[in-house]
């Protein structure tokens, strides 16, 4: 575990996992083993990839079927 800055540690350099320094967690202790942590990180990336695809699909789909300009309303020339 490598101290990055006060209150932040880098536990797994290979996964680039930053977390709150465990010594600061005194009310609710957390102990995640390496296998579970790798699974959580992998699932987080899968979820973010899905959200990016979902957002892009909905944004492109809506802009293709509306009459609205793609960047919002045109400014008034008054």
C-alpha positions in Angstrom: 0.0 0.0 0.0 1.4 3.4 -1.0 0.4 6.7 0.5 -0.6 9.1 -2.3 -1.7 12.0 -0.2 -3.2 12.5 3.2 -6.1 10.2 3.5 -5.6 8.4 0.1 -3.7 5.2 -0.6 -2.9 3.2 -3.7 -3.4 -0.4 -2.8 -3.1 -2.1 -6.2 -0.9 -0.3 -8.7 -1.7 -2.9 -11.4 -5.4 -1.9 -11.1 -4.9 1.8 -10.3 -7.1 1.4 -7.2 -7.2 4.5 -5.0 -9.0 4.3 -1.7 -9.5 6.0 1.6 -6.6 5.2 4.0 -7.9 2.2 6.0 -6.5 3.7 9.2 -9.1 6.5 8.9 -12.0 4.0 8.8 -12.5 3.3 12.5 -16.3 3.3 12.7 -16.9 0.7 9.9 -13.8 -1.4 9.2 -13.5 -2.6 5.6 -11.4 -5.5 4.6 -11.7 -6.5 0.9 -9.4 -9.2 -0.4 -7.5 -8.9 -3.7 -9.9 -11.2 -5.6 -13.0 -9.3 -4.6 -11.3 -5.9 -5.2 -10.3 -7.0 -8.7 -13.9 -8.1 -9.4 -15.3 -4.8 -8.1 -12.9 -2.8 -10.3 -13.6 -5.0 -13.4 -17.4 -4.6 -12.9 -17.1 -0.9 -12.4 -15.3 -0.6 -15.8 -17.9 -2.8 -17.5 -20.7 -0.6 -16.0 -19.0 2.6 -17.2 -18.5 1.1 -20.7 -22.3 0.2 -20.8 -23.3 3.7 -19.6 -21.1 5.3 -22.3 -22.7 3.1 -25.0 -26.2 3.7 -23.6 -25.8 7.4 -23.4 -24.3 7.7 -26.9 -27.1 5.5 -28.4 -29.9 7.6 -26.7 -28.3 10.9 -27.5 -27.7 10.1 -31.2 -31.2 8.5 -31.5 -33.0 11.5 -30.0 -31.0 14.1 -32.0 -31.8 12.2 -35.2 -35.6 12.3 -34.7 -36.2 15.8 -33.4 -36.3 19.1 -35.2 -34.3 20.8 -32.4 -30.8 22.0 -33.3 -28.2 19.7 -32.0 -26.6 22.3 -29.6 -29.7 23.8 -28.2 -31.9 26.7 -29.4 -30.4 29.3 -31.8 -29.6 32.7 -30.1 -32.1 35.4 -30.8 -31.0 38.1 -33.3 -33.0 40.9 -31.6 
